[in-house]
Amino acid sequence: MPLLPVRYIKPIIRERAIVNLLAAAGMTQGIGDYRQEKGAGAYGCFRLAGADDAELGELMQYGRAAQVAALAHPEPYDTETRDLLAWFDVEVQRRGFEDAAAKHAAAAITPPDALPRKRRSRKNGDDSIEARYE
């Protein structure tokens, strides 16, 4: 299961404070366009979840392959979005651009588990650690 690497300076801030900050950011800031921080948005909320969380398990059951397939073949939310996507596809072809969704779907993204795990660094007196939450 993917983990979120978090680096912080240990003597200055505690793990519990990091968890609280991330939880608050999920409720008040969000991620992506049309998020709460932008003013009128209602998307992009997130919450922290453990490896045994049922909702997370349901979301993760299909893995990266389902996400890549969805990027390659997007399904519009409603008729307005369908019309906008159809216009976009025509414009991409008319202007001779590469389809961004297909380009991103074809790109290989390194999974978090494949990243190097650096637990503790003491360079130049730095006492930072990397915490991993499941």
C-alpha positions as CSV (number, residue, x, y, z in Angstrom):
1,M,0.0,0.0,0.0
2,P,1.4,3.5,-0.9
3,L,2.8,5.6,1.9
4,L,3.2,9.3,2.2
5,P,6.8,10.2,3.1
6,V,7.0,13.2,5.4
7,R,10.2,14.9,6.5
8,Y,10.4,17.3,9.4
9,I,12.9,18.4,12.0
10,K,12.4,16.2,15.1
11,P,13.2,18.5,18.0
12,I,11.1,21.3,16.6
13,I,7.8,19.5,15.8
14,R,6.4,16.2,16.9
15,E,4.8,13.4,14.8
16,R,1.4,14.1,16.3
17,A,1.5,17.7,15.2
18,I,2.4,16.6,11.6
19,V,-0.6,14.2,11.6
20,N,-2.9,17.0,12.9
21,L,-1.6,19.4,10.3
22,L,-2.2,17.0,7.5
23,A,-5.7,16.1,8.7
24,A,-6.6,19.8,8.9
25,A,-5.2,20.5,5.5
26,G,-7.4,17.7,4.1
27,M,-10.5,19.4,5.5
28,T,-9.6,23.1,4.9
29,Q,-7.2,23.2,1.9
30,G,-7.7,20.2,-0.3
31,I,-5.7,19.3,-3.4
32,G,-6.2,20.3,-7.1
33,D,-8.5,22.7,-8.9
34,Y,-11.9,23.7,-7.4
35,R,-10.7,23.0,-3.9
36,Q,-11.8,24.7,-0.7
37,E,-8.8,27.0,-0.5
38,K,-9.8,28.5,-3.9
39,G,-13.0,29.8,-2.4
40,A,-16.0,28.2,-4.1
41,G,-14.8,24.7,-4.6
42,A,-16.0,21.5,-2.9
43,Y,-13.5,19.0,-4.4
44,G,-10.1,17.9,-3.4
45,C,-10.8,17.0,0.3
46,F,-8.8,14.2,1.7
47,R,-8.4,12.4,5.0
48,L,-5.7,10.3,6.6
49,A,-6.3,6.6,6.5
50,G,-4.6,3.5,7.9
51,A,-3.7,0.5,5.9
52,D,-6.7,-1.4,7.2
53,D,-9.2,1.3,6.2
54,A,-12.1,-0.3,4.3
55,E,-12.8,2.8,2.1
56,L,-9.1,3.1,1.1
57,G,-9.0,-0.6,0.3
58,E,-12.0,-0.2,-2.0
59,L,-10.4,2.7,-3.8
60,M,-7.0,0.9,-4.1
61,Q,-8.3,-2.6,-5.2
62,Y,-7.9,-1.9,-8.9
63,G,-4.5,-0.3,-8.6
64,R,-2.7,2.0,-11.1
65,A,-3.9,0.1,-14.2
66,A,-7.5,1.4,-13.6
67,Q,-6.2,4.9,-13.3
68,V,-4.1,4.7,-16.5
69,A,-7.1,3.3,-18.4
70,A,-9.4,6.1,-17.1
71,L,-6.8,8.7,-18.2
72,A,-6.6,7.1,-21.7
73,H,-10.4,6.9,-22.0
74,P,-12.1,9.6,-19.9
75,E,-15.8,9.3,-19.2
76,P,-17.6,12.7,-18.9
77,Y,-19.5,13.5,-15.7
78,D,-22.5,15.1,-17.5
79,T,-23.6,16.4,-20.9
80,E,-21.8,19.8,-20.4
81,T,-18.5,18.0,-19.7
82,R,-19.1,15.6,-22.6
83,D,-19.5,18.6,-25.0
84,L,-16.4,20.2,-23.6
85,L,-14.4,17.0,-23.9
86,A,-15.6,16.6,-27.5
87,W,-14.6,20.2,-28.4
88,F,-11.2,19.6,-26.7
89,D,-10.6,16.4,-28.7
90,V,-11.4,18.2,-32.0
91,E,-9.1,21.1,-31.1
92,V,-6.2,18.8,-30.2
93,Q,-6.4,17.2,-33.6
94,R,-7.0,20.5,-35.5
95,R,-4.0,22.1,-33.9
96,G,-1.8,19.0,-34.2
97,F,-1.1,18.7,-30.5
98,E,-0.5,15.5,-28.7
99,D,-3.4,14.4,-26.4
100,A,-2.2,15.3,-22.9
101,A,-4.3,12.6,-21.2
102,A,-2.9,9.9,-23.5
103,K,0.6,11.2,-22.9
104,H,0.2,11.1,-19.1
105,A,-1.5,7.7,-19.2
106,A,1.4,6.3,-21.1
107,A,4.0,7.8,-18.8
108,A,5.3,5.4,-16.1
109,I,5.0,6.9,-12.6
110,T,7.3,5.6,-9.9
111,P,5.3,4.1,-7.1
112,P,6.1,5.4,-3.6
113,D,7.3,2.0,-2.5
114,A,10.0,2.1,-5.2
115,L,11.5,5.4,-3.9
116,P,14.6,5.2,-1.7
117,R,13.8,5.1,2.0
118,K,16.0,7.5,4.0
119,R,15.1,7.2,7.7
120,R,17.6,9.5,9.4
121,S,20.0,12.2,8.2
122,R,22.6,13.9,10.3
123,K,24.4,16.0,7.7
124,N,25.6,19.3,9.0
125,G,23.8,18.8,12.3
126,D,20.4,18.2,10.6
127,D,18.4,15.9,12.8
128,S,15.5,15.4,10.4
129,I,13.7,12.1,10.0
130,E,11.3,10.8,7.5
131,A,8.0,9.5,9.0
132,R,5.9,7.1,7.0
133,Y,2.2,6.7,7.8
134,E,0.1,3.8,6.7
